[in-house]
Amino acid sequence: MRKAVFCITLTLMLLTAAFPAAAEQKAAVEALLKSQVDAVLQILKQKEMPDAQKHEKIMEIIGPTFDFELMSRLTLGRANWMKFSAREQATFIDLFVARLKKTYLEKTSLYTDEAVIYRPAVVVGDKIHASVGIVTEGKTVEIAYKFYAAGDQWKIYDVEVEGVSLVMSYRSQFNQIMQKGTPNDLLDELRKGEISPPA
């Protein structure tokens, strides 16, 4: 009996200790996302600033938070990744990261002073998902940023728009190419800009 009581007490103590840690982690991710989104929006509102300068400043803000290399690996998937040589892997990362950045900047350039609603972050396993709602033309578009802990930093490894994962959308396209082709075929598609970004 005493052993059972001890086990229950220990479990409750561990759970109680975990809740503040989770709350602090969620708060940290929420603050990080809000600070970066707000900073990007401030740049986009500067109508007199040339687009090239806006893009440069935006990438300075978000670049350290997005784990573009991990996102590249995830879009290929482990099986396809192993089919690439070390040189092909490096080339893929360079081409795909350029594609990701171009897509992100194209999407942000569509911003026209819409309202942004910050949602509470959610713990999903050892990851944290933080969302924003973009209110446009009478409807709200939900965007979820998926974070993981990288040492003492939080990094984004995927983005979902209305429940559609950016990583999985690209992976679907890459799988189709790799089923019939080679790593070089996929690299050629990226070079030619034939890979379509998620809608």
N, C-alpha and C positions, 0 to 999 in steps of 0.2 A: 504493500500500500504506500509506504513512504517513498519507495522508488518511483512509483507512478506519479505521486504528487510532485516529486523532484523534477521528473521529466517534463511534466506539464508546466511547472513554474519556469524551468529553463527555457522552454519553447516560447512562452509568453514574453520573457525577458528579451530574447533574441528578436522576436517580432517587433516589440516596442522600440528596440534600438534601431531596427531597420527603417521604421517609418520616418523618423526625422531625417535620416540620410537620404531617403528617396525624395522627401519633400524639398530638401536643399538642392538635390540634383535637378529636379524639375524646375525649381526657381532659377537656377543658374542657366539652364537651357532656354527658358522663357525670356530671361533678361538678355541673353546673347542674341537670340533671334530678333527680338524687338529692336535692340540697338542697331543691328545690321540692316533690317528692313527700313527702319526710320532713316538711317544714314543714306541708303540707296534712294529712298523717296525724295529726300532733300536735294540730292543731285539731279534727279529726273525733273524736279520742279524748276530748275534753273534753265529757263528757255533760251537764254542768250549763250549758254555754254555749247561749244561745238560737240557733235555726237562722239567724235573720236576721243575727246577729253573726258566726256561722261563715261564712256566705256572703260577707259583706263582707270578712272577713279573708282568705278564700281568694282572692277576686278581686284583692286587693292583692298577693298573692304571685304569682299566675300571669298577671295582666293584662299586665305589661310584657314577658312572654316570648311570649305568643300574638300573632301578627300577624292580628288579627281582620279588618282591612280587606282584606288580601291574600286571606285565606280566603274572604271574601265575593265578591271578584272571581273567584277560581278556581271557586267553585261555580256561578257563572253561565256561565263560559266566555267567550272573547273575542267570539264572534258575538252571543250574547245581551246581553252587556254593552253593546255598541255600539248596541243597539236602545233603550236607556234614555237619557232626557235627563239632563242633569247633576243636576237636582233629583230625578229618579227614582232615579238612582244613589245619591245621598246618603241618600234615604229607605230604599232597599233595604239599604244598609250598616247603618243604625240598627236596622232591624227584624231583619235577619238576625243581627247581633251579639248583640242581646238574646236571640234564639232560641238561639244557640250557648251563651251564658253560662247560660241557664236549663237547657239540656240537660246541660251539664257539672256544674252544681251538683246537679241531680237524680241524676245517676249517682254522684257522690261521696257523696251522702247515704245511698247503699245500703251503704257500707263498714261492715263489722262486725268489724274487727280481723283481716282476712285477712293472710296472709304476702305480702310483696312480694319478688320476685327481680329484681335488676338485671342486665340482659344487656349484654355488650360492645357499644359503638357500632360502626356500620358506615359506611364512606365510600361514598356512591353518587353518582358524578360530582362535582359541586361542593357536594353536600348531605351531611348526616350524619343517619342514622337511629339513634335510641336507643330501646331497648325495655325493658319491664318485664313480668314475669309475675306475675299475681295468682292466688294459690292459694286456691281456694274450693270447698268441697264435693267434695274429692277430685280436682279437675281444675284445670288452670292456664289462665287466660285471658291471651293475649298481646296487649299494647298497644304499638304502635310510634309514637313521636313523630318527625315529620320536621322537621329543622332546616335553615335556610339562614343564611348569614352576612349580617348587615345592619350594615356598617361593622365596628365592633369588638364587636358583640353577636351572639348566636345567637337566632334567632326560630323559633317553630313555625308552619308553614304548613299542616300536615295531621296527622291522627291516624288510625291504622289499628287496628281492633279485630278480632283473629282474621283479619287479612288484608283486611278490608273498610274501604276508605277513607271517612272522613267526608265529605270534599270531593266524591268521586265519587258517593256515595250521594245527597247533596243535589242534585248536578248532574243526576242521572237524573230526579229528581222535577221539577226546574225545567225541564228540556228538554221533558218531557211537557206541562207547562202552557203553555210558550211556543210549542210546535208549533201549538196551536189558539187560543191567547189572546194577550194583550198584556202589556206590563210592568205595567200597572195591575191586571190580573187576578192576576198573581203577587204583587204587593204586597198585594192584598186577602186572598189566601190566607195570607200571613204575618201580617197583622193579626188574622185570625180564628183563627190557631193551627192551621190545617188542614194545615200541612207537618209530616210525621212525622219525628222524629229517627231515625237508624239504630238498629236493635235492639241 
